[in-house]
Structures are given as structure tokens and as C-alpha cells.
Amino acid sequence: MEPLPVDVAFLQEFEQGLNPSKPEQSKIPAQVLGYGEISTVFSIDAGDGQLAYKRIPSFKNMAEATDYVTLYNDCMAVFAEIGLDMVPGKMVAFAGVNGRYTVIYLVQKKLDPLTIANKAIHQLDAAQAIALITGIFDEFDKVFAFNAQNQGKIEVGFDGQLSNWAVTEFAAENGNLPEPLNLVYFDTSSPLLRRNGVEQLDAEIFLRNAPSFLAWLLRVFYLDEVVTRYYDLRKVTIDLLANLYKEQKAELVPDLLKIANERWAHFDKLSDRDFDKLSDPTFDKLSDRNKLSKPDFPPITLQEIESYYREDAFIWRFYLSARRFDRWLHHLLRKPYPYILPGNIKR
């Protein structure tokens, strides 16, 4: 995958003139394409119209940011080894406004919004939508089979929810998935990687944009779960299925739940069909199949998914309200607030 050419001087000029409260009124205007837990994705009016710019202003100094970029590159190399198709991108770091913080931008090829899976399912009938999500399950097979084979050596954390995938060559007006189905993964800005069982990412980065009055609570009760759940096939599956409630597609959950439970009931004994999809040379020997350890995958229940969704929705509504209050406090005290907050999210 060829790295993208990135105009760092342009991004520095954009950052210096950014209005976090109203990005469209920045010195170089920008339009928000989406939000992550620690990032915001822009289309910059004066920038390359074929690119999307993901901003992460969460770093104390350049050394910390440089380590993060290195970890990102290492994680992308593992994803490539696993056989995931990824949107081309490049991550760069530089000093923020007046050197008060260090910011990272992940620059990626911009995608047609209608090809992103959480948008595409609204153009498909139920059977096609289930086929799309089953295709995402195929990608789960690749990642978690790799992790099982390499447990204790090198493993990747993986956020597989709908909004992190795009369907290549999808024409929304046709209402049909292309054949063969090809999915590309693009939510790569939070690199989670374990070496010899040790997490390489400093999880404190996830707390940098949290209000100070909440950070200690999140650190004690939530931070470890945020990181570790992305190494757990069962939890990643629950997160994906719960996401369908947010997308107003709850009617798809029962059939997909049945598919997931049957598919991974014996993950240590994946079928020939599943292994044939995994890229060589990772699984080029029959004996490799016997090296896979069996993850903990008791059957997921519908009640479990519904409970997870309600809890997750409550947490993020509360967290966003706290962050808005924190932004108000910063403005009241005339302190800069470098983070960009989303508007109301429909759930």
C-alpha cells in the first residue's frame, strides 16, 4: 500500500487557524465528516478534495506523538499481514497552536459516504444487509484467527463496527451488493497492539479529552475495558450487533445473532471454508489449524445485546454532556479548548 503524499505545511496552517467550536468558520474552512472517541474527521475546503483529514489533538509532546505514529505503522503492517484491505493513509505529527499541545493528523483517501457500511445497509433489503454483515464476519475470522495463533506473541485490537467499513464499487442506486463483495477497513487511527502480552498503546491517551472531573472515574472503572474488549471476538461481535439498534435496523439482529453463535461456537475448529479465506502464508499448513486456542465464546443472547446497547448509549450521552460542560467551563475561564464535539447523535 503506497503512502499518500501529505502537505504538512498546509495542515500546520489549517491547525493554527482552526476554530474548534465552529470548524466551518476557521481561517481555512472545514466540514466535519465524522467523529470518533478521540478524533474528528474533516474535509478541508482548500485541501485536496480526494482526501479526508482525521485530527487527534491528544499528545503532550512530540516524542509521545512520534511513538504513536510508529505504533500506527506497526499495526498497519500486521493488518496487511492478516490480509485486510485498508484505505490508503498516512499519519503525521506536529506542534499545535503556540506549541501548547502536539497534534496528529491521519490523512486518508476520502470515501463515498454511501459506500460506508452503516449507510449502505439502508439501501439494501434485509437479505442483502445480512450478506453485507456476514461479509464483515469473514473479516473477523481473519483477525481473530491470527490473534489466536499468535497469542502471547503479537495480537491486534480490532473495532469492527459498521461505520468502520466501506463496500468497494457499491452503487447505492442499484440497491445490490457488488459480486464479489470486497470490504475495506478505514478506522485505523487508534492502533491497539500487544507484544508478548503487553499492550503497546498508552491508554491514558483516551482520557486526554475527558473532563478533569471525570478522568479519575473513567481511569478506575472504564479505561481497561475500553482497550481489552477489542481483543475479544465475542465483545467485538456484540458491539457490531448492538450498533444495528443505533442504525434503526434492529430487525436484522435475530438472524445475525443466530449466524454469529453458530459460526463461532467452536472457533478452534473453523471450517475449511473459513480457513480457505485466510491469506497465505499465515495458514499455509494444515497443522497450523491445531495451534489455535479456543476463545471464550458462550452463545450471545438478544437480551445481552439490548442491554449492551442501552448501557453504551447512556454512557456516551452522559460523557458528551460532561464534555460540553467542560468546554463551557474552559470558555468561562478563557482557557483554550482544542477538542471538537459532535452535535446530538440519533440513537
C-alpha positions, 0 to 999 in steps of 0.5 A, a space after each residue: 500500500 503506497 503512502 499518500 503524499 501529505 502537505 504538512 505545511 498546509 495542515 500546520 496552517 489549517 491547525 493554527 487557524 482552526 476554530 474548534 467550536 465552529 470548524 466551518 468558520 476557521 481561517 481555512 474552512 472545514 466540514 466535519 465528516 465524522 467523529 470518533 472517541 478521540 478524533 474528528 474527521 474533516 474535509 478541508 475546503 482548500 485541501 485536496 478534495 480526494 482526501 479526508 483529514 482525521 485530527 487527534 489533538 491528544 499528545 503532550 509532546 512530540 516524542 509521545 506523538 512520534 511513538 504513536 505514529 510508529 505504533 500506527 505503522 506497526 499495526 498497519 503492517 500486521 493488518 496487511 499481514 492478516 490480509 485486510 484491505 485498508 484505505 490508503 493513509 498516512 499519519 503525521 505529527 506536529 506542534 499545535 497552536 503556540 506549541 501548547 499541545 502536539 497534534 496528529 493528523 491521519 490523512 486518508 483517501 476520502 470515501 463515498 459516504 454511501 459506500 460506508 457500511 452503516 449507510 449502505 445497509 439502508 439501501 439494501 433489503 434485509 437479505 442483502 444487509 445480512 450478506 453485507 454483515 456476514 461479509 464483515 464476519 469473514 473479516 473477523 475470522 481473519 483477525 481473530 484467527 491470527 490473534 489466536 495463533 499468535 497469542 502471547 506473541 503479537 495480537 491486534 485490537 480490532 473495532 469492527 463496527 459498521 461505520 468502520 467499513 466501506 463496500 468497494 464499487 457499491 452503487 447505492 442506486 442499484 440497491 445490490 451488493 457488488 459480486 464479489 463483495 470486497 470490504 475495506 477497513 478505514 478506522 485505523 487511527 487508534 492502533 491497539 497492539 500487544 507484544 508478548 502480552 503487553 499492550 503497546 498503546 498508552 491508554 491514558 491517551 483516551 482520557 486526554 479529552 475527558 473532563 478533569 472531573 471525570 478522568 479519575 472515574 473513567 481511569 478506575 472503572 472504564 479505561 481497561 475495558 475500553 482497550 481489552 474488549 477489542 481483543 475479544 471476538 465475542 465483545 467485538 461481535 456484540 458491539 457490531 450487533 448492538 450498533 444495528 439498534 443505533 442504525 434503526 435496523 434492529 430487525 436484522 439482529 435475530 438472524 445475525 445473532 443466530 449466524 454469529 453463535 453458530 459460526 463461532 461456537 467452536 472457533 478452534 475448529 473453523 471450517 475449511 471454508 473459513 480457513 480457505 479465506 485466510 491469506 497465505 502464508 499465515 495458514 499455509 499448513 494444515 497443522 497450523 489449524 491445531 495451534 489455535 486456542 479456543 476463545 471464550 465464546 458462550 452463545 450471545 443472547 438478544 437480551 445481552 445485546 439490548 442491554 449492551 446497547 442501552 448501557 453504551 448509549 447512556 454512557 456516551 450521552 452522559 460523557 458528551 454532556 460532561 464534555 460540553 460542560 467542560 468546554 463551557 467551563 474552559 470558555 468561562 475561564 478563557 482557557 483554550 479548548 482544542 477538542 471538537 464535539 459532535 452535535 446530538 447523535 440519533 440513537 
